Amino acid sequence: MRTWTVRPGDIDRKWYIVDAEGKVLGRLATEIANVLRGKNNPQYTPHADCGDHVIVINADKVAVTGRKEEQKIYYRHSGYAGGLKSITLRNQREKFPERIIEAAVKGMMPKNPLGRKMLSKLKVYAGSDHPHAAQQPEALNL
């Protein structure tokens, strides 16, 4: 008896859509990361990208608990000396609401080339409309 492992031709990728309105950020990001990694599929293999595509809509209406609106800070660096920039969650929500969910999910993915490839299957939109209607996404119940 030989051990079966998933091959790229065996993977049947699905498209899921998630409405982030009123959902708590961390709990939502955990479920999205599991779907992107493929942990919801029975043929999950840790060393292969067997996850599905996820579309997140209404990213600007995601909920956070406690005082994270004022206390949570996002950092980025330009690469130059003294180029560290910081922005609070409230300001990030006003300027780039997609980055809130992208950063939360990125923190829950593997920190290697495979994790970056899996993260490319995440599509986040601030509003309720998206350009992926042709893929016929299914609603993901969280």
Chimera marker file (.cmm) of the C-alpha trace (Angstrom):
<marker_set name="trace">
<marker id="1" x="0.000" y="0.000" z="0.000" r="1" g="1" b="0" radius="0.5"/>
<marker id="2" x="1.448" y="3.353" z="-1.019" r="1" g="1" b="0" radius="0.5"/>
<marker id="3" x="0.723" y="6.669" z="0.628" r="1" g="1" b="0" radius="0.5"/>
<marker id="4" x="-1.333" y="8.982" z="-1.546" r="1" g="1" b="0" radius="0.5"/>
<marker id="5" x="-0.237" y="12.613" z="-1.816" r="1" g="1" b="0" radius="0.5"/>
<marker id="6" x="-2.029" y="15.389" z="-3.610" r="1" g="1" b="0" radius="0.5"/>
<marker id="7" x="-0.656" y="16.514" z="-6.977" r="1" g="1" b="0" radius="0.5"/>
<marker id="8" x="-1.377" y="19.799" z="-8.759" r="1" g="1" b="0" radius="0.5"/>
<marker id="9" x="-3.700" y="18.028" z="-11.213" r="1" g="1" b="0" radius="0.5"/>
<marker id="10" x="-5.766" y="16.530" z="-8.384" r="1" g="1" b="0" radius="0.5"/>
<marker id="11" x="-6.708" y="19.891" z="-6.893" r="1" g="1" b="0" radius="0.5"/>
<marker id="12" x="-10.189" y="21.224" z="-7.663" r="1" g="1" b="0" radius="0.5"/>
<marker id="13" x="-10.186" y="24.846" z="-6.511" r="1" g="1" b="0" radius="0.5"/>
<marker id="14" x="-13.429" y="26.488" z="-5.483" r="1" g="1" b="0" radius="0.5"/>
<marker id="15" x="-14.262" y="30.148" z="-5.043" r="1" g="1" b="0" radius="0.5"/>
<marker id="16" x="-15.837" y="31.327" z="-1.806" r="1" g="1" b="0" radius="0.5"/>
<marker id="17" x="-17.263" y="34.712" z="-0.899" r="1" g="1" b="0" radius="0.5"/>
<marker id="18" x="-17.304" y="36.085" z="2.655" r="1" g="1" b="0" radius="0.5"/>
<marker id="19" x="-19.237" y="39.107" z="3.876" r="1" g="1" b="0" radius="0.5"/>
<marker id="20" x="-17.117" y="40.734" z="6.600" r="1" g="1" b="0" radius="0.5"/>
<marker id="21" x="-19.835" y="43.090" z="7.822" r="1" g="1" b="0" radius="0.5"/>
<marker id="22" x="-20.150" y="42.784" z="11.598" r="1" g="1" b="0" radius="0.5"/>
<marker id="23" x="-17.663" y="39.883" z="11.848" r="1" g="1" b="0" radius="0.5"/>
<marker id="24" x="-14.846" y="40.063" z="14.408" r="1" g="1" b="0" radius="0.5"/>
<marker id="25" x="-11.512" y="40.575" z="12.634" r="1" g="1" b="0" radius="0.5"/>
<marker id="26" x="-9.396" y="37.842" z="14.233" r="1" g="1" b="0" radius="0.5"/>
<marker id="27" x="-12.039" y="35.131" z="14.076" r="1" g="1" b="0" radius="0.5"/>
<marker id="28" x="-12.774" y="35.985" z="10.451" r="1" g="1" b="0" radius="0.5"/>
<marker id="29" x="-9.069" y="35.933" z="9.543" r="1" g="1" b="0" radius="0.5"/>
<marker id="30" x="-8.613" y="32.506" z="11.151" r="1" g="1" b="0" radius="0.5"/>
<marker id="31" x="-11.374" y="30.946" z="9.057" r="1" g="1" b="0" radius="0.5"/>
<marker id="32" x="-10.131" y="32.605" z="5.870" r="1" g="1" b="0" radius="0.5"/>
<marker id="33" x="-6.562" y="31.370" z="6.509" r="1" g="1" b="0" radius="0.5"/>
<marker id="34" x="-7.827" y="27.799" z="6.960" r="1" g="1" b="0" radius="0.5"/>
<marker id="35" x="-9.664" y="27.905" z="3.622" r="1" g="1" b="0" radius="0.5"/>
<marker id="36" x="-6.675" y="29.453" z="1.824" r="1" g="1" b="0" radius="0.5"/>
<marker id="37" x="-4.392" y="26.721" z="3.184" r="1" g="1" b="0" radius="0.5"/>
<marker id="38" x="-6.881" y="23.981" z="2.288" r="1" g="1" b="0" radius="0.5"/>
<marker id="39" x="-7.414" y="22.711" z="5.830" r="1" g="1" b="0" radius="0.5"/>
<marker id="40" x="-11.148" y="22.455" z="5.163" r="1" g="1" b="0" radius="0.5"/>
<marker id="41" x="-10.547" y="19.850" z="2.423" r="1" g="1" b="0" radius="0.5"/>
<marker id="42" x="-10.067" y="16.137" z="3.109" r="1" g="1" b="0" radius="0.5"/>
<marker id="43" x="-7.035" y="15.994" z="0.777" r="1" g="1" b="0" radius="0.5"/>
<marker id="44" x="-5.109" y="18.629" z="2.789" r="1" g="1" b="0" radius="0.5"/>
<marker id="45" x="-1.361" y="18.291" z="2.351" r="1" g="1" b="0" radius="0.5"/>
<marker id="46" x="0.951" y="20.616" z="4.334" r="1" g="1" b="0" radius="0.5"/>
<marker id="47" x="3.628" y="20.891" z="1.631" r="1" g="1" b="0" radius="0.5"/>
<marker id="48" x="1.249" y="21.626" z="-1.277" r="1" g="1" b="0" radius="0.5"/>
<marker id="49" x="-1.043" y="24.506" z="-2.144" r="1" g="1" b="0" radius="0.5"/>
<marker id="50" x="-4.415" y="22.764" z="-2.058" r="1" g="1" b="0" radius="0.5"/>
<marker id="51" x="-6.491" y="25.693" z="-0.801" r="1" g="1" b="0" radius="0.5"/>
<marker id="52" x="-9.368" y="27.580" z="-2.381" r="1" g="1" b="0" radius="0.5"/>
<marker id="53" x="-9.875" y="31.180" z="-3.498" r="1" g="1" b="0" radius="0.5"/>
<marker id="54" x="-11.573" y="33.564" z="-1.050" r="1" g="1" b="0" radius="0.5"/>
<marker id="55" x="-13.289" y="36.856" z="-1.886" r="1" g="1" b="0" radius="0.5"/>
<marker id="56" x="-13.970" y="39.186" z="1.057" r="1" g="1" b="0" radius="0.5"/>
<marker id="57" x="-16.497" y="41.991" z="0.634" r="1" g="1" b="0" radius="0.5"/>
<marker id="58" x="-17.438" y="44.849" z="2.983" r="1" g="1" b="0" radius="0.5"/>
<marker id="59" x="-13.947" y="44.938" z="4.481" r="1" g="1" b="0" radius="0.5"/>
<marker id="60" x="-14.569" y="48.459" z="5.738" r="1" g="1" b="0" radius="0.5"/>
<marker id="61" x="-17.349" y="47.189" z="8.043" r="1" g="1" b="0" radius="0.5"/>
<marker id="62" x="-15.349" y="44.531" z="9.912" r="1" g="1" b="0" radius="0.5"/>
<marker id="63" x="-15.712" y="44.677" z="13.699" r="1" g="1" b="0" radius="0.5"/>
<marker id="64" x="-12.929" y="44.843" z="16.264" r="1" g="1" b="0" radius="0.5"/>
<marker id="65" x="-13.228" y="44.348" z="19.997" r="1" g="1" b="0" radius="0.5"/>
<marker id="66" x="-11.960" y="46.444" z="22.848" r="1" g="1" b="0" radius="0.5"/>
<marker id="67" x="-10.056" y="49.663" z="22.163" r="1" g="1" b="0" radius="0.5"/>
<marker id="68" x="-8.232" y="48.410" z="19.065" r="1" g="1" b="0" radius="0.5"/>
<marker id="69" x="-9.548" y="51.309" z="16.933" r="1" g="1" b="0" radius="0.5"/>
<marker id="70" x="-7.177" y="53.662" z="18.785" r="1" g="1" b="0" radius="0.5"/>
<marker id="71" x="-4.533" y="51.259" z="20.135" r="1" g="1" b="0" radius="0.5"/>
<marker id="72" x="-3.771" y="48.888" z="17.236" r="1" g="1" b="0" radius="0.5"/>
<marker id="73" x="-1.003" y="50.301" z="15.048" r="1" g="1" b="0" radius="0.5"/>
<marker id="74" x="0.099" y="49.118" z="11.603" r="1" g="1" b="0" radius="0.5"/>
<marker id="75" x="3.728" y="49.690" z="10.604" r="1" g="1" b="0" radius="0.5"/>
<marker id="76" x="5.394" y="49.839" z="7.208" r="1" g="1" b="0" radius="0.5"/>
<marker id="77" x="8.900" y="50.812" z="6.144" r="1" g="1" b="0" radius="0.5"/>
<marker id="78" x="9.988" y="52.548" z="2.961" r="1" g="1" b="0" radius="0.5"/>
<marker id="79" x="13.425" y="50.937" z="2.995" r="1" g="1" b="0" radius="0.5"/>
<marker id="80" x="15.213" y="54.217" z="3.593" r="1" g="1" b="0" radius="0.5"/>
<marker id="81" x="16.759" y="55.406" z="6.852" r="1" g="1" b="0" radius="0.5"/>
<marker id="82" x="14.068" y="56.910" z="9.059" r="1" g="1" b="0" radius="0.5"/>
<marker id="83" x="11.368" y="55.534" z="6.765" r="1" g="1" b="0" radius="0.5"/>
<marker id="84" x="9.209" y="53.832" z="9.394" r="1" g="1" b="0" radius="0.5"/>
<marker id="85" x="5.557" y="54.887" z="9.064" r="1" g="1" b="0" radius="0.5"/>
<marker id="86" x="2.772" y="54.018" z="11.480" r="1" g="1" b="0" radius="0.5"/>
<marker id="87" x="-1.002" y="54.306" z="11.209" r="1" g="1" b="0" radius="0.5"/>
<marker id="88" x="-3.791" y="53.424" z="13.635" r="1" g="1" b="0" radius="0.5"/>
<marker id="89" x="-6.589" y="51.023" z="12.789" r="1" g="1" b="0" radius="0.5"/>
<marker id="90" x="-9.125" y="53.855" z="12.575" r="1" g="1" b="0" radius="0.5"/>
<marker id="91" x="-7.043" y="55.764" z="10.009" r="1" g="1" b="0" radius="0.5"/>
<marker id="92" x="-6.232" y="52.562" z="8.116" r="1" g="1" b="0" radius="0.5"/>
<marker id="93" x="-9.973" y="51.821" z="7.865" r="1" g="1" b="0" radius="0.5"/>
<marker id="94" x="-10.564" y="55.265" z="6.348" r="1" g="1" b="0" radius="0.5"/>
<marker id="95" x="-7.696" y="55.131" z="3.825" r="1" g="1" b="0" radius="0.5"/>
<marker id="96" x="-7.126" y="51.435" z="2.943" r="1" g="1" b="0" radius="0.5"/>
<marker id="97" x="-9.767" y="49.175" z="4.566" r="1" g="1" b="0" radius="0.5"/>
<marker id="98" x="-8.629" y="46.163" z="2.511" r="1" g="1" b="0" radius="0.5"/>
<marker id="99" x="-5.238" y="46.129" z="4.218" r="1" g="1" b="0" radius="0.5"/>
<marker id="100" x="-6.795" y="45.416" z="7.626" r="1" g="1" b="0" radius="0.5"/>
<marker id="101" x="-8.023" y="41.971" z="6.599" r="1" g="1" b="0" radius="0.5"/>
<marker id="102" x="-5.001" y="41.287" z="4.389" r="1" g="1" b="0" radius="0.5"/>
<marker id="103" x="-2.618" y="41.941" z="7.299" r="1" g="1" b="0" radius="0.5"/>
<marker id="104" x="-4.634" y="39.803" z="9.720" r="1" g="1" b="0" radius="0.5"/>
<marker id="105" x="-4.762" y="36.838" z="7.322" r="1" g="1" b="0" radius="0.5"/>
<marker id="106" x="-1.084" y="37.251" z="6.359" r="1" g="1" b="0" radius="0.5"/>
<marker id="107" x="-0.099" y="36.903" z="10.011" r="1" g="1" b="0" radius="0.5"/>
<marker id="108" x="-1.855" y="33.531" z="10.171" r="1" g="1" b="0" radius="0.5"/>
<marker id="109" x="-0.259" y="32.062" z="7.043" r="1" g="1" b="0" radius="0.5"/>
<marker id="110" x="3.093" y="30.217" z="6.839" r="1" g="1" b="0" radius="0.5"/>
<marker id="111" x="6.077" y="32.541" z="6.526" r="1" g="1" b="0" radius="0.5"/>
<marker id="112" x="7.608" y="30.944" z="3.438" r="1" g="1" b="0" radius="0.5"/>
<marker id="113" x="7.179" y="30.987" z="-0.371" r="1" g="1" b="0" radius="0.5"/>
<marker id="114" x="4.257" y="28.562" z="-0.180" r="1" g="1" b="0" radius="0.5"/>
<marker id="115" x="2.449" y="30.836" z="2.272" r="1" g="1" b="0" radius="0.5"/>
<marker id="116" x="2.924" y="33.824" z="-0.019" r="1" g="1" b="0" radius="0.5"/>
<marker id="117" x="1.538" y="31.829" z="-2.939" r="1" g="1" b="0" radius="0.5"/>
<marker id="118" x="-1.501" y="30.837" z="-0.872" r="1" g="1" b="0" radius="0.5"/>
<marker id="119" x="-2.042" y="34.456" z="0.141" r="1" g="1" b="0" radius="0.5"/>
<marker id="120" x="-2.302" y="35.480" z="-3.516" r="1" g="1" b="0" radius="0.5"/>
<marker id="121" x="-5.658" y="33.643" z="-3.658" r="1" g="1" b="0" radius="0.5"/>
<marker id="122" x="-7.181" y="36.196" z="-1.263" r="1" g="1" b="0" radius="0.5"/>
<marker id="123" x="-9.171" y="39.042" z="-2.851" r="1" g="1" b="0" radius="0.5"/>
<marker id="124" x="-10.420" y="41.799" z="-0.517" r="1" g="1" b="0" radius="0.5"/>
<marker id="125" x="-12.810" y="44.620" z="-1.444" r="1" g="1" b="0" radius="0.5"/>
<marker id="126" x="-14.021" y="47.518" z="0.695" r="1" g="1" b="0" radius="0.5"/>
<marker id="127" x="-17.516" y="47.631" z="-0.811" r="1" g="1" b="0" radius="0.5"/>
<marker id="128" x="-20.094" y="44.995" z="-1.638" r="1" g="1" b="0" radius="0.5"/>
<marker id="129" x="-19.303" y="44.658" z="-5.352" r="1" g="1" b="0" radius="0.5"/>
<marker id="130" x="-16.462" y="42.594" z="-6.830" r="1" g="1" b="0" radius="0.5"/>
<marker id="131" x="-15.292" y="41.621" z="-10.349" r="1" g="1" b="0" radius="0.5"/>
<marker id="132" x="-15.339" y="37.847" z="-9.743" r="1" g="1" b="0" radius="0.5"/>
<marker id="133" x="-18.961" y="37.042" z="-10.609" r="1" g="1" b="0" radius="0.5"/>
<marker id="134" x="-17.834" y="34.848" z="-13.533" r="1" g="1" b="0" radius="0.5"/>
<marker id="135" x="-16.221" y="32.394" z="-11.089" r="1" g="1" b="0" radius="0.5"/>
<marker id="136" x="-19.630" y="31.817" z="-9.412" r="1" g="1" b="0" radius="0.5"/>
<marker id="137" x="-18.401" y="31.990" z="-5.806" r="1" g="1" b="0" radius="0.5"/>
<marker id="138" x="-20.230" y="30.093" z="-3.086" r="1" g="1" b="0" radius="0.5"/>
<marker id="139" x="-21.105" y="31.769" z="0.211" r="1" g="1" b="0" radius="0.5"/>
<marker id="140" x="-18.808" y="30.612" z="3.015" r="1" g="1" b="0" radius="0.5"/>
<marker id="141" x="-20.697" y="30.257" z="6.282" r="1" g="1" b="0" radius="0.5"/>
<marker id="142" x="-18.541" y="31.249" z="9.237" r="1" g="1" b="0" radius="0.5"/>
<link id1="1" id2="2" r="1" g="1" b="0" radius="0.2"/>
<link id1="2" id2="3" r="1" g="1" b="0" radius="0.2"/>
<link id1="3" id2="4" r="1" g="1" b="0" radius="0.2"/>
<link id1="4" id2="5" r="1" g="1" b="0" radius="0.2"/>
<link id1="5" id2="6" r="1" g="1" b="0" radius="0.2"/>
<link id1="6" id2="7" r="1" g="1" b="0" radius="0.2"/>
<link id1="7" id2="8" r="1" g="1" b="0" radius="0.2"/>
<link id1="8" id2="9" r="1" g="1" b="0" radius="0.2"/>
<link id1="9" id2="10" r="1" g="1" b="0" radius="0.2"/>
<link id1="10" id2="11" r="1" g="1" b="0" radius="0.2"/>
<link id1="11" id2="12" r="1" g="1" b="0" radius="0.2"/>
<link id1="12" id2="13" r="1" g="1" b="0" radius="0.2"/>
<link id1="13" id2="14" r="1" g="1" b="0" radius="0.2"/>
<link id1="14" id2="15" r="1" g="1" b="0" radius="0.2"/>
<link id1="15" id2="16" r="1" g="1" b="0" radius="0.2"/>
<link id1="16" id2="17" r="1" g="1" b="0" radius="0.2"/>
<link id1="17" id2="18" r="1" g="1" b="0" radius="0.2"/>
<link id1="18" id2="19" r="1" g="1" b="0" radius="0.2"/>
<link id1="19" id2="20" r="1" g="1" b="0" radius="0.2"/>
<link id1="20" id2="21" r="1" g="1" b="0" radius="0.2"/>
<link id1="21" id2="22" r="1" g="1" b="0" radius="0.2"/>
<link id1="22" id2="23" r="1" g="1" b="0" radius="0.2"/>
<link id1="23" id2="24" r="1" g="1" b="0" radius="0.2"/>
<link id1="24" id2="25" r="1" g="1" b="0" radius="0.2"/>
<link id1="25" id2="26" r="1" g="1" b="0" radius="0.2"/>
<link id1="26" id2="27" r="1" g="1" b="0" radius="0.2"/>
<link id1="27" id2="28" r="1" g="1" b="0" radius="0.2"/>
<link id1="28" id2="29" r="1" g="1" b="0" radius="0.2"/>
<link id1="29" id2="30" r="1" g="1" b="0" radius="0.2"/>
<link id1="30" id2="31" r="1" g="1" b="0" radius="0.2"/>
<link id1="31" id2="32" r="1" g="1" b="0" radius="0.2"/>
<link id1="32" id2="33" r="1" g="1" b="0" radius="0.2"/>
<link id1="33" id2="34" r="1" g="1" b="0" radius="0.2"/>
<link id1="34" id2="35" r="1" g="1" b="0" radius="0.2"/>
<link id1="35" id2="36" r="1" g="1" b="0" radius="0.2"/>
<link id1="36" id2="37" r="1" g="1" b="0" radius="0.2"/>
<link id1="37" id2="38" r="1" g="1" b="0" radius="0.2"/>
<link id1="38" id2="39" r="1" g="1" b="0" radius="0.2"/>
<link id1="39" id2="40" r="1" g="1" b="0" radius="0.2"/>
<link id1="40" id2="41" r="1" g="1" b="0" radius="0.2"/>
<link id1="41" id2="42" r="1" g="1" b="0" radius="0.2"/>
<link id1="42" id2="43" r="1" g="1" b="0" radius="0.2"/>
<link id1="43" id2="44" r="1" g="1" b="0" radius="0.2"/>
<link id1="44" id2="45" r="1" g="1" b="0" radius="0.2"/>
<link id1="45" id2="46" r="1" g="1" b="0" radius="0.2"/>
<link id1="46" id2="47" r="1" g="1" b="0" radius="0.2"/>
<link id1="47" id2="48" r="1" g="1" b="0" radius="0.2"/>
<link id1="48" id2="49" r="1" g="1" b="0" radius="0.2"/>
<link id1="49" id2="50" r="1" g="1" b="0" radius="0.2"/>
<link id1="50" id2="51" r="1" g="1" b="0" radius="0.2"/>
<link id1="51" id2="52" r="1" g="1" b="0" radius="0.2"/>
<link id1="52" id2="53" r="1" g="1" b="0" radius="0.2"/>
<link id1="53" id2="54" r="1" g="1" b="0" radius="0.2"/>
<link id1="54" id2="55" r="1" g="1" b="0" radius="0.2"/>
<link id1="55" id2="56" r="1" g="1" b="0" radius="0.2"/>
<link id1="56" id2="57" r="1" g="1" b="0" radius="0.2"/>
<link id1="57" id2="58" r="1" g="1" b="0" radius="0.2"/>
<link id1="58" id2="59" r="1" g="1" b="0" radius="0.2"/>
<link id1="59" id2="60" r="1" g="1" b="0" radius="0.2"/>
<link id1="60" id2="61" r="1" g="1" b="0" radius="0.2"/>
<link id1="61" id2="62" r="1" g="1" b="0" radius="0.2"/>
<link id1="62" id2="63" r="1" g="1" b="0" radius="0.2"/>
<link id1="63" id2="64" r="1" g="1" b="0" radius="0.2"/>
<link id1="64" id2="65" r="1" g="1" b="0" radius="0.2"/>
<link id1="65" id2="66" r="1" g="1" b="0" radius="0.2"/>
<link id1="66" id2="67" r="1" g="1" b="0" radius="0.2"/>
<link id1="67" id2="68" r="1" g="1" b="0" radius="0.2"/>
<link id1="68" id2="69" r="1" g="1" b="0" radius="0.2"/>
<link id1="69" id2="70" r="1" g="1" b="0" radius="0.2"/>
<link id1="70" id2="71" r="1" g="1" b="0" radius="0.2"/>
<link id1="71" id2="72" r="1" g="1" b="0" radius="0.2"/>
<link id1="72" id2="73" r="1" g="1" b="0" radius="0.2"/>
<link id1="73" id2="74" r="1" g="1" b="0" radius="0.2"/>
<link id1="74" id2="75" r="1" g="1" b="0" radius="0.2"/>
<link id1="75" id2="76" r="1" g="1" b="0" radius="0.2"/>
<link id1="76" id2="77" r="1" g="1" b="0" radius="0.2"/>
<link id1="77" id2="78" r="1" g="1" b="0" radius="0.2"/>
<link id1="78" id2="79" r="1" g="1" b="0" radius="0.2"/>
<link id1="79" id2="80" r="1" g="1" b="0" radius="0.2"/>
<link id1="80" id2="81" r="1" g="1" b="0" radius="0.2"/>
<link id1="81" id2="82" r="1" g="1" b="0" radius="0.2"/>
<link id1="82" id2="83" r="1" g="1" b="0" radius="0.2"/>
<link id1="83" id2="84" r="1" g="1" b="0" radius="0.2"/>
<link id1="84" id2="85" r="1" g="1" b="0" radius="0.2"/>
<link id1="85" id2="86" r="1" g="1" b="0" radius="0.2"/>
<link id1="86" id2="87" r="1" g="1" b="0" radius="0.2"/>
<link id1="87" id2="88" r="1" g="1" b="0" radius="0.2"/>
<link id1="88" id2="89" r="1" g="1" b="0" radius="0.2"/>
<link id1="89" id2="90" r="1" g="1" b="0" radius="0.2"/>
<link id1="90" id2="91" r="1" g="1" b="0" radius="0.2"/>
<link id1="91" id2="92" r="1" g="1" b="0" radius="0.2"/>
<link id1="92" id2="93" r="1" g="1" b="0" radius="0.2"/>
<link id1="93" id2="94" r="1" g="1" b="0" radius="0.2"/>
<link id1="94" id2="95" r="1" g="1" b="0" radius="0.2"/>
<link id1="95" id2="96" r="1" g="1" b="0" radius="0.2"/>
<link id1="96" id2="97" r="1" g="1" b="0" radius="0.2"/>
<link id1="97" id2="98" r="1" g="1" b="0" radius="0.2"/>
<link id1="98" id2="99" r="1" g="1" b="0" radius="0.2"/>
<link id1="99" id2="100" r="1" g="1" b="0" radius="0.2"/>
<link id1="100" id2="101" r="1" g="1" b="0" radius="0.2"/>
<link id1="101" id2="102" r="1" g="1" b="0" radius="0.2"/>
<link id1="102" id2="103" r="1" g="1" b="0" radius="0.2"/>
<link id1="103" id2="104" r="1" g="1" b="0" radius="0.2"/>
<link id1="104" id2="105" r="1" g="1" b="0" radius="0.2"/>
<link id1="105" id2="106" r="1" g="1" b="0" radius="0.2"/>
<link id1="106" id2="107" r="1" g="1" b="0" radius="0.2"/>
<link id1="107" id2="108" r="1" g="1" b="0" radius="0.2"/>
<link id1="108" id2="109" r="1" g="1" b="0" radius="0.2"/>
<link id1="109" id2="110" r="1" g="1" b="0" radius="0.2"/>
<link id1="110" id2="111" r="1" g="1" b="0" radius="0.2"/>
<link id1="111" id2="112" r="1" g="1" b="0" radius="0.2"/>
<link id1="112" id2="113" r="1" g="1" b="0" radius="0.2"/>
<link id1="113" id2="114" r="1" g="1" b="0" radius="0.2"/>
<link id1="114" id2="115" r="1" g="1" b="0" radius="0.2"/>
<link id1="115" id2="116" r="1" g="1" b="0" radius="0.2"/>
<link id1="116" id2="117" r="1" g="1" b="0" radius="0.2"/>
<link id1="117" id2="118" r="1" g="1" b="0" radius="0.2"/>
<link id1="118" id2="119" r="1" g="1" b="0" radius="0.2"/>
<link id1="119" id2="120" r="1" g="1" b="0" radius="0.2"/>
<link id1="120" id2="121" r="1" g="1" b="0" radius="0.2"/>
<link id1="121" id2="122" r="1" g="1" b="0" radius="0.2"/>
<link id1="122" id2="123" r="1" g="1" b="0" radius="0.2"/>
<link id1="123" id2="124" r="1" g="1" b="0" radius="0.2"/>
<link id1="124" id2="125" r="1" g="1" b="0" radius="0.2"/>
<link id1="125" id2="126" r="1" g="1" b="0" radius="0.2"/>
<link id1="126" id2="127" r="1" g="1" b="0" radius="0.2"/>
<link id1="127" id2="128" r="1" g="1" b="0" radius="0.2"/>
<link id1="128" id2="129" r="1" g="1" b="0" radius="0.2"/>
<link id1="129" id2="130" r="1" g="1" b="0" radius="0.2"/>
<link id1="130" id2="131" r="1" g="1" b="0" radius="0.2"/>
<link id1="131" id2="132" r="1" g="1" b="0" radius="0.2"/>
<link id1="132" id2="133" r="1" g="1" b="0" radius="0.2"/>
<link id1="133" id2="134" r="1" g="1" b="0" radius="0.2"/>
<link id1="134" id2="135" r="1" g="1" b="0" radius="0.2"/>
<link id1="135" id2="136" r="1" g="1" b="0" radius="0.2"/>
<link id1="136" id2="137" r="1" g="1" b="0" radius="0.2"/>
<link id1="137" id2="138" r="1" g="1" b="0" radius="0.2"/>
<link id1="138" id2="139" r="1" g="1" b="0" radius="0.2"/>
<link id1="139" id2="140" r="1" g="1" b="0" radius="0.2"/>
<link id1="140" id2="141" r="1" g="1" b="0" radius="0.2"/>
<link id1="141" id2="142" r="1" g="1" b="0" radius="0.2"/>
</marker_set>
